[in-house]
Amino acid sequence: MKKQYTIALSLISFSITGLFAQDYTTFVNPFVGTQNMGHTFPGATSPFGMVQLSPETNQQAMFVDGKYNSETYRYCSGYQYEDSTIFGFSHTHFSGTGHSDLGDFLVMPTTGKLNLEPGKVGEEGYHSSFSHETEIAEPGYYSVNLEDNNIEVELTSTERVGMHRYTFSEKEEAHIILDLMANIYQHEDKNVWSFLRVENDTLITGYRQTNGWARNKTVCFAMTFSKPIKSYGHKKYNPSGYNGFWRKFDEEHNFPEMAGKNIRAYFNFDVNEGEEILVKFALSPTSTKGALANLNAEIDHWNFDLVKHQAREKWNKELSKIEVKSINKADKETFYTALYHTMLGPIIYEDLDGEYKGLDLNIHHSDGFDNYTIFSLWDTYRALHPLFNIIQVERNTNMIKSMMAHYDQSVHKMLPVWSHYANENWCMIGYHSVSVIADALAKGNIDFDVNRALQASVKTSRQSYFDGLGDYMELNYVPEDRSGSSVSKTLEYAYNDWCIAQMAIAAGKDSLATEYTLRSQNFENCYDPKIGFMRPKLADGSWKKEFNPMDTHGQGFIEGNAWNYGLYVPHQVDNMIEMMGGNETFVAHLDSLFTMDIADEYIANNEDITRDGIIGNYVQGNEPGHHIPYLYNWANAASKTQERVRMIMETMYSNGRDGLCGNDDAGQMSAWYVFSALGFYPVCPGSPDYAIGSPLVKEAKLNFENGNTLRIKAKNQSSENVFVARVELNGNIIEGNILNHFDLMKGGDLVFYMSNTAKTK
C-alpha cells in the first residue's frame, strides 16, 4: 500500500513538472501582507475558490462596553502575523479588503478536557499557542503545530471543499469543535440562526445565517470525518435567561439535530499516538444537498496529499500564464505573490450544478456562465479587471454575466457597487460595474449581450436616489452640503459616464453617446482655478469656504485629498493638464506631490495607511492615486513616470510579510504591481490603451487564452537602469508612451531598451 502511495505521489510530481517548466508556487509567499494592514490571509484555497480555509488569530468583539474596538479592523482577514495564538480554522475569508466579514464555520481540534469556550490569550479556552517556525503556507496548502496539545494541522482545498488533516501525538480522547458562533466582524447580533444535523456516525450537515456586513447571508455545509464519531454534543447560549446561560446536551439526551442562534458543537474520538483524522468540509450557497453534492464530486476519497497536489497544479496553471525572469529572486517572489493575490477573488459562488442564491434571495441557475461574488469594484476596476482582460478573459466575462444577473435580481435595477454573498453593501462611490463592462468591450472581450449591458449601465447611472446622483444629474456636480465626499463622487461619476459613452458609441447609440460624453465633462465643475485644486461646491453654486487641500476629512474627498484624489480625470488627462495650467505647471504639481513634507496629523487621517505607504503626499497604499505616477507621460515628462514607478515597486512592495503598504483591496494593489513590473499600466479602463512605465522584469512571457504569446524583454535591465530609451513591438518602434491592447494580444516581442540616463525627447 505504501509503495502504491509513493508511486502515486511520483506520478503527481511528474505531472506538475511535465505540464510546467517550473513550479511557480515555490515563488509565492502567502504570508505577504499578513503583517500590519495588508489584510491578507495565509490559508489554503484554490484559484478563485469559494473555500478559503485559514487560521483565525483573533476573537475580539467589534464593540467593547458599547464602544467600537479599533483592533478588529486589523483583522479583516482574521489573521495577524505578530500573533502567537490560533483560535481555529474558518472556511470563508476576504483577501485584503478594507472591511471585514465572513469567518464562517470555525473548526478546532483539541485533546484532554473538553472546553467549548474560545477564551482569551493567556486564559483558558480551546485556543492554542503556535510558532511561526512550524508554520508553512503555500498556494493550496497550510500547516501548523498547535503547541498546547501537540496537534499537527494541515489544510488544503478544492474550489468548494476544504480538507483538514490532524495528526495527534498522544493516545487519548480527541475533540473536534465546530464553532457556529465564531465570526470575523464580531458583534452580538451577527448570528441570526444556525442548524446542524448528525446524519450518521461520520456525516454532519447544516447551515448558518448571519447579519454582518452582508445583512442576510446564509451558507450551508456538509462535514464528514474519516473515522466514526465516538460521541458528540453541543452547548447553546440561551439569551432568554436572566443573565443568559449555557445549556449542555449530548447524544444520550438530545435528538441529533442542534438549532439555535449561538451553538458550539463537538465530536469526540479515541486516537492513538501518531493517528490521523481527516475532515472534509464542503460549502454551498443553496442547500445542504448542494454542499453534499459538491463534497462528493470534488473530493470523493481520503487522499489528502492528492488534493494538495491537485491544488498546486491548479495554481501552477494560473501562475504560468505569466512566466518571468527577474533581476533577483526576491523580485520574482514579489511578482508571483502579487499574481497569486490577484486570483483570490472574486470567488466562484455556485454549486457544481450551477445553482446559487441570488440577490433576491431566490435560487437561480447560472445558464451559460459561472456565477461569481465579492465585487470590491471601487478598488478592482482600476487594474484587477483590466489584468483579467489579458490573462483571465473567460473568467472575467463570467464575472460580467454575474453582474448582469445581480442587475436582473435587483429591486433597484442597479449593477453591483460592492457586493458579496447575495448582498449589496453599497460601499464606496461610483458605479464601477460600468467600468468593468466598458473595459471588456473596449478590449474585444464581448461574450455577453452588449445592448443589455449598456441598458443596465444607463439605468444604474440614472438612479436619482443613489448617493448624490439626483443632484449630479440636475446640477452637473454633487454638492457637498447635500452629500459628503462630493468631489470624489463627481470625478468618479464623470469617468463612469465616459465609460457609458464609449459603450454607446460601440453600440451605435448616438444620442446616448452625446448625452454621456457631456456628463463625462462634469469634473470641470469642481475645479477652482483661483487656487488650482478640485474643490467642493455647494448646492447654490458657491465654493465651500473652509477648505484645506491637505486634509482628507470633510473636504469633499473620500480616502484622499485635493492633492491626490483631485488628479482623478483618467478619461481626459490632456484636458485636465490644460485646465491646471499646462505641462510645466502640471509637472511641477506632480513633483510637489511626491516630494512635499506631510504633517503627522494628515498621515493619521489616511485610513489604514502609514508613512510606509506614502511618498510625500502621494499615497500608494490606497487606490485613488494608483494612476498618478503615469500621468507624467501626458506632460512630456515620461522619464519621471519611469523613475517614480520603479521607485514605488522597489520600496513599497516586497516578498516579506510586510510587503504591502496598505490593504491589498481584493487584489488591486497586487494588480498594480503586476502591470507595472511588466512595463505598462491601464490608466483609463474602458480604453484599449496602456501607459508605458518602467519594467522591473528582465523577461516575461504572457500566454494568452487566444493561443498567442507575448514575449517581453528589458534589455540592459538592472536596478540602476530605470529609464526607457525606446520601445519596440515586433521590430517597430513605439512612438509616444502608449501601447495598444489589440497589438499586444496578437503576440510577438515587446522590447524595452533600458538606460541609466533619462531620455530628453
N, C-alpha and C positions, 0 to 999 in steps of 0.2 A: 504493500500500500504506500509506504514511504517512498519507494522507488518510483511508483507511478506519479506521486505528487511532485517529485523532483523533476521528472520528465515534463510534466505539465507546466511547471514554472519555467523550465528551459525553453519550451515552445513559446510561452508568453513573451519571454525576454527576446527571443529571436524575432517574434512578430513585431515588437517595438523597434528593434534595430533595423529590421528589414524594411519597415514602412518609412522610417525617418532617418535622415543622415546622422542625426544625433538626438540625444534625449534632451529636449528643450526644457523639460520640467526641472532639470538639475540647476537651471539658471534662475528659477523662481524662488523668492523668499516670501512666503505668506505672512511673515511677521512684519514686513514693511508696512508702516502706518499704524501699528498697534500700540505705539508709544505716543503719548500726548493726544493730539486732536486729529489723527488720521482717520479714526473711527472705522478701521478695517478689522476683520476677524481672521484668525489663523486656521480655522477648522476645515473639514473635508467637504468638498462639493464637486459636482461635475459642471462643465461649462453651461452657464445659464440655467442651472438646476434649481428646482423648487426646494429640494432639501439642501440646507446649508448648515451642516452639523458641526457645532463649535462649542468650546468651553465658555462657561459664564464665570467671571471672577468677581462679580459684584451683585449684591442683592439688596441694594439700598432703596428705600422708598423715595418716590418722587417728592413727597411732601413730608416734612418732619415738624410736628407741633403746628400744623397749619401753614407752614412757610415752605416755599419752593426750595428744594435741595439742589443746589447748582452742581453737586458732584454727579448727579445722574446724567448730566449732559455729556460727561466724559465717556459714558458707557453706552453710546448709541449702538455699538456692535456687541455689547455685553462683555468686552474683554479689554483689559489694560495690561501692558507688558510688565509694568512695575509691580503688579500684584503677585502674591505667592500663595493664594488660596483659590481653589476651584469649588464651586457650588454644584456643578453638574454640567450636562451637555444637552443643549437645546437644538431643535431641528430647523428653526427658521431665523434668519437674520437679514438685516440691511448691511450693505458694504459701503462704508464711507459716506453715510448720509449726515445731513445737518439736523436730523430729527430722529427720535427713537420710537420703536415699536417692536412687535414680534417677540422672539424668545419663547416660542411655543414648545410644549412637551419636553420638559427638562427631565433627563434620566440620570440617575446617580447610583453606582454600585458601592455597597458598604459591607462590612462584616462586623461581628461582635454584637453588642447590644443594639437593638433597633432604635433609631432616633429619627423621627419624622419632621423635626424642626430643622430648617437650614442653619439657624443660628447666625452668629456674627463672628467675625475674625477674632480669635483669642478666646472665644467662648465655645460651649458645647454645641454640637449640631452635626448634621450629616455631611458638611463640607470637609474638605481635606487640603492640607498643605501640599505644595508641589515645588519642584525645582526646574528652572529652565534647562538645566543640564540633562534632564531626562525627557525634555520636550522636543518633539520632531514635528515639523509642519512641511508638507509637500503638496503640490496640486493633487487633490483627491485623497489625501491621507493625513491623519493627525494621530499622534500618540503621546502619552504622558504617564508617569508613575504617580499614583495617588499615595503619598507617603504615609498617611495616618494608618492605612490598612494594608499598605504594600500591594496595591492592585495595579496591574498594568492595563491601561486603557488604550485601545486602538480604534480608530474611526475611519470609515470610508463611505462612499455613497455612489448611487446612480442618480438620475435626474429626480426621481420621486421616492427613493428608498434610501434611508441611512442604515448602515450596518456597523454594529459595535462588536468588539471582541475584548472580553475581560479575562485576564489571567490572574488567578488567585494564588497567593503564596503559602497559605496555610490550610490545613484540614479543619474546617469549621462551617458554621452556618453563614451563608451569604444572603444579602438582601439587595434587590434591585428596586430602587424607588422611582416611581413615576409621579412627578410633581406637576399637577394641573393648576397650581396656583402661581407658579413662578412666571415672571414676565420681565421683559425689558420695557422700560417706561412704566414703572410700578406706580399704581395709585389704588386706593381702596375699592374703587368701583370698577376697575378694569375687568375683572372676571364677572361675566354675566351668568354663565352656566357651563357645567361640564358633566360628561357622562362616560362611563366605561362599562363594558360587559366582558366577563370572563367566559369566552366561548367554549374553551376546553382547557386541558392542562398545559397547553403551550401558546394559545392564541388569545389576545386581548384586542377588542375593538372599542371605538368610542369617538368622541368629539369634544371640542371646547369652543365656546363662544365668548368673545371679549369685546370690550368697549374701550379701545385705546385711541391712538391717532386715527386708526381705521375704526369708525364709530360702530360698525356692526360686522365683525369678522368671525366666521365660523370655519374651522379646519377639522377635518375628520382624519382618523388614523386607524391603522392595523399594526399591531405589535406582536411579534412571535419570538419564542425562545427556542434555542437548540436543545434544551433539556426541560423535562416536565417540571412544573411548579410543585414544590412540596406543600406550600400553604401560602395564603395571601390575605390581604385585608386593606383597610384604609382608615384614615382619620378625616373627619369632616367638621369644618368650623360652622357652627350654628349661631348666627348673629341674633337669633330671637331670644337667647338667654339674657339674663340681666346684664352681664358683662361679656357675654359670648363665652362659649366653652367648646372643648374638643370632645368628640364622641368617637370611641374606638370600636370598630367592627372587625370581625374576621369571618372566614368562610363557614365556621361552625354555627354562627348565629345570624348570618346575613345572606340574603339571596345574592347570587353572583352578578348583581348589577349595582353600580355605585353612581349616584347622581347628586349634584349639589353645586352651589356657587364656588365653594372652595374645597378641593379634595386633594389629598396626597395618598396615593396607593403604594403598596409594597408587595413584593413577590419574593418568597423565601426559597432557598435551595441549599442542599448539603453539597459542599465541594471538597475535593481532595487537594493536596498540595500540587501546584502546577496545573490545575484543571482550568479549562477554558469554558466560558459560557458566551454564546453569541446571541445577539439580538438583532432582528430586522425590524425596522420601523418605517412604515410607508405612510405618505400623506395623500390626501385628496381634497380638492375644493368642493366636492359634491356630496360624498356619502362614504360610509364605512365599506359598502360594497365596492365602490370605486377604489378605495385605499387597498382593499384586499386584492382586487384585480391588478392594481399597479404592482403590489408586492410580488404576486405570483408570476407576473410577466417579466419584471425587471431582475429579480433575484430568486430563481426557483431552486436554489441549492444553498449549502452552508460553507462554501469555499471563500473565505474572507480574502485570501490573497488573490484569487481570481478577480474579484470585484475591484480590489485595489489596483491591480494591473490594468484592468479594463478602463478604470477612471484615468489612469496615467496615459493610456493610449488616446483617450478622448481629448485630453489636454494637449498631447503632442500633436494631434491632428489640427487643433485650432492654433496652437502656437507656431506651428510650422508654416502657417500662411505668410509669415514674415520671417525670413532667415537672415540674421545679421552677423556681421563681423565688426567688432568694436575695437577701440583704441586699447582698452584693457578689460579684464574680466569683470571688474566692478560695474563698468558701464553696461556690459552685456546683461548682467544680473538685474540692474536697474531697469533696462529696457524690457526684458521678458517678464519681470514682476509687474511693470506697468501694463503690459499687454494682457497679462493674466487678470489684473484688476478690471480691465475693460470688459471682461467676459463673465463677471459675477452678477450682472443684471443688464436689462430687465430679465426676469425669470419666466420659465415656462409655467403656465397656470392653467392646466387642464389634465384630466385623466388620459390614460393611453387611448381610450376610445373617443377622445375629443370632447368630452363633456366638461363644462366648467360653470361656476356660478358667476352670473353677470352682474352688472351694476344695478339692475333692477331686482336683484336677489333671486331671480329665477334661474333654472338650469338651462343652459344653452349648449348647442353642439357647434363646434368650430368647423363648419363646412368649407373646405378649400384653404384653410390656414391653420397654423398653430397659434393658440392664444397665449399672450404674454401679459405680465403685470409688473409693477414697480416702475413707474414712469416719473422720474425726477426731472421734468423737462426743462425747467428754467436753467438747470445745470447742463443737461446732457445734449441739448440740441446744438450746442456750440461746437463740440469736437467729437463726442462719442458716436452719435448717429452718423455724422459725416464719415467717421472711420469705418462704421459698419457698411456704408455705401461703397467701400473699397474692398473690405475683406469678409463682410457678413451680409452680402446683398440679399440673399433669400430670407435670412432671418430678419433683417430689417424690414423687408416687405411684410412679413408676418406680423411684425410689431405695428406697422401702419394699419394693417387689417384689424388688429386688436383694438387700436384706437378708434377705428370706424365702428366696430362692434360696441365699444363704450358709448360712442355718439348715438347709435341707434337705440341703446337702452337708457339713455339719459332723459330724464323728465325735462331738463333744461334745453335739450338738443345742443349740447356743447361737447367738443372734443376734450380729452383729458388735459388737466392742468398739472396736478401731481396726484397720481392715483396708485393705489395698491390694494390687492386682495378684495376686489369688487367694491371699493370705496373711492370716492373723490375727496381729497383732503383740502382742495382749494389753497394750496400753499404756494407762496411766491407769486410773481406777477407775469403778465403776458399770456398769450395763448399759443404756446410753442409747439403743440402738435402740428400747427400750421407750418412751422419752420421745418420740422422733420419731413412732412409730406412734400413741401416745396423743394427741399434738398434732394430727395429721392427723384422727384420729377425732373429737376434740372440736370441730374446725372444719368437720366435714361433708365432708372430702375423703377419701372412703372407697371409692375404686375398687379395693379389694382385699378379700380374704376376712378379715373381721373375726374370725371364730371361730378360724381358723388362726393369725392374728396373735396373738390372745390366748393360744392354746395354746403358741405359740413363746415368748411373753413369760414365761408361767408356768414353762415348762420351763427357760428361761435363769435365772430367779430362784431355782431350786431346785438348781442345780449346786453341791453342798456343797464340792467341791474347788476352786472358783473364788474366789481372793482373799479368804478370810475368810468366805465365805458360810455355811459349815457352822457356825461359831461364832455368826455373826449369827442364824441360824435357831434355834440352841439357847439362846443367852443373851440374845437381843434387842439385841445390840450386838456390835461387833467388838472383841475385847480386844487391847490394844496389845502385850502380851507374846507374842502368837501371830501378829500380823500388823501390820506398820507402817502408818502413816497411818490408824490405826483410827477416829479421829473423822470424818475426811473420808469414809471408806468408809461408816460408819454413816449419816451425813447423806445421802449420795448414794443409798444403798440405800433409805432410808426414803422419799425423794422418788420413786425409781423404783417403789417398791411402791404409792405413792399413784396413780401413773400406771396401774398394772395394775388397781387398784381401780376407777378411772374407766372403764377398758375393760370390766371385768367388769359394772359397773352398766349400761353401754350395751348389753351383750350379754345382760342378764337373768340373769347367773350370781350369784345372791345369796350363796351360801356363799363363793365366791371373793372377792366384793366385801367381805364381812365379814372374811375372813382377811387380805386385803391392806390394808384400812383399819387394822386393828390393827397390822400390820407397819409401816405408814407413821408410826406414833407413836413408833417406836423412837428417834428423835432425843432424846426426853426423857431417855433413859438415859445420855446423855453430858453432861448439864448439871449442873454443880456449883453449887448456889445459894449456897454459902458464899463463893465467890469471884466468882460472876456470869459465868462463862465455860463454854463447852463444854470438856471436859477428857478426856483418855484414861483409860480404865478397864482394869483388869487382869482376867484370867480369874476370879480369886477374888472379884470384885466390888468390890475396893478401888480408890481413885484412884491414878494414877501419882504418886509423891511429888515427884520432881524435875520441876517443871513451870514453864515460862516462857511466858506467853501472847503475848509478843512474838516469840518465836523460831519459825522455820519448819522447823527440823530436829529430829527426834526427839521432837516434842511432840504427835504424833497427827494431824498435818496434812500434806498434800502441796501444795506450791506455794501456801502460805498459812499463816496462824497463827490463834490463837484469836480475835483481834480481828476479823479479816475473814472467814475461812472459817467461823468459829463462828456467823455470821449466815445460814448456808445452810439455811433451812427454807422454801422458796418456797411449799410447798403448805399451810402452816399458819402464816402470818405473824402472824395475830391471837393464836394460842396461844403463839407464840414471844415476842411482846411481853409478854403477861401473865406468862409464865414468867420473863421477865427483869425484872419489876418494874413493868410498866405503861408507859403512853405517855410520861410525863415522864422516867422513868429511861431508857427506850429512846432517846428523842430526845437526851438528854444523852450516851448511849453513842455514838450516831452522830456527834454533834458532836465528841466527843473523837477518834473515829476519823479524821475529816477534818482536825483541827487539831493533833493532838499532834505533838511532835518525835519523830523516829525515828533512832536511832543508826546510824552507818555500818555497823556490824557486822551489823545486821539488813537493811540495804539490800543488802549483799553476798550475803546468803542468799536473796534473791529471784531465782530463776533467770531470766536474760536480761532483767531489769528494772533500769533505772537510776532515779535520782531523777526523771528526766523523766516516768516512768510512775507516780509515787506522789504522792498528796496526803495529807500526814500519814502515816497508816498504811493509807490506802485505796489499793489497787493497781488502777488501770485497765488496766495493761499485762498483766494476766492474768485469766483467766475467772471464778474462783470468786466474785469480788465484783461482777460486772457488774450484778447486780440491786440492789445496796445503795443507790445514790442514790435509788432509787424507793421504798425502804421507809418513808421519812418519811410517805408517803401513808397508811399504815395507823396512824399515830400522831398524826393530826390536825395534821400539820406539812407539808402539801403544798407550801407556798411554799419550803421548804428543798429538797425534791426539785427543784423548778423551778430554783432558784438553783444547786444542785450540778450538775445535768445540763447546763445551759448553760455553766457554767464548764469542765466537762470537755471538752465539744465544742470550745470556743474555745481551750483551752490545750493539749490533748493530741492533737489532730488538725489536720492542715494539708494544703495542696496541695504541700508541698515533699518532697524525697527523704527527709527525716527525719520525715515526717508521721504516723508510727505510734509509739506509746510502748512497744510490745512487739511480739513477732512476731504476725502477723495471724491465726495459728491457723486456717488453712484458711478464712478469711473471717469468723470470728466477731467479731473486733474491728471489722471494717468493717460487719457487720450491726448491731452495737450502735449505730454512728453513724447508719446509715440510718434505723433505727427512731426513735432519739432526735431526729434532725433533723426527722422528721415529726410528733413530739409525743407519742408513746406507745411502750410497751415491754412485751414478754411476760415479766413477772416469773416466771410459772409456766407453762411449756409443758405442754400437757395440759389446760389450761383455755381457754375461749373469751374470757377477759378480758385486757385490756391496761391497764397503769397509765399514767395521764396524766403527762406531763412538761412540758417547755417547748420548743415547736417552734423550730427555727432557720431554717426556710424561711419565705419570705413567702407563697408559694403552692405547691401541689403538686397534680398530677392523677395519680391512680392508675388505670391502665387494666387492669381485671381480665379474666381469661380467660373469665369468665361473661358478658362483654359490658357489664357495668356500669362506671360511672366514679365514683370518689370524688374530690371537689374539696376540698382543704384550704386554708383561708385563715387567716393570722395577722394580724389587724387591729392597726394601730398597732405593727407589728413594727419593732424596732430592737435594736441591741446593748445598749441600756440597759433596754429593756422586756422583762425576762426572766420576769416573773410573769404568771400566767394569772388574769385577773379572772373569766372564765366561759367555758364551752364550750357550743356549740350544735351539734346534729346535726339537719339538716333542719328548723331552726327551733325545735327542742325543747331546752330547757336540760338539760344533763347534770348530774344530781345525784350528788355524790361524785366519786371520782377514777378511775373505771373506764369504759373503752369496751368494747363487746361486738363480737366478731368478726363475727357474723352481721349486726348492724346496719350495720357498715362495708361489708360486701360487697354490700349492697343498693344502694350508691352514694348519691350526693347531695352535700350540702355539710356539711363539718365545719369549724366556725369557732371559732378561738381568739381571744379578746379579750385583748390583751396590755397590760401596765401596768408602770410602774417602781415600783409600790408593792405590797407583799405583801398578799394577801387575808387578813384576820384570821379570818374564819369560813367 
